[in-house]
Amino acid sequence: YPGVNPVSVEAIQDVIQQGVGYNEISQAIHPIIGKPFLHFHPCMSKELLQSTSK
């Protein structure tokens, strides 16, 4: 949601430093607070956990 969420995939990449891209990160509206947020895409969670646990 451009212009709404101050957190970008690039900011997440800086924090994680594992080359996380748009295939691993999704943006959605939080079901409880109703604000946009970034979350790890469920289809890639196995690969993400393996790469960050090293």
Helices and strands as residue ranges (DSSP letters): H 9-16, E 25-29, E 36-40, G 42-44, H 45-52
